Amino acid sequence: MEIIKLREDYIKLGQALKAAGLAESGVDAKYAIEDGLVSVNGETAHQRGKKLVDGDVVTYNGETIKITK
């Protein structure tokens, strides 16, 4: 499980995928999200700009990212 520590109040979903190394670029993150391959807190996410806050859990391609403050 990858842990991303927030510097601000939130991080956007596309940025989180890149920060965790699960997407090489914003374009890769965009297509993964648009294709319904990414879930946030167990629900499929469709917005690359979705704001993730402390406690959110992202799952993509068998990998998990936890967002912490």
Secondary structure by P-SEA (a helix, b strand, c coil): cbbbbbccccccaaaaaaaacccccaaaaaaaaaaccccccccccccccccccccbbbbcccbbbbbcc
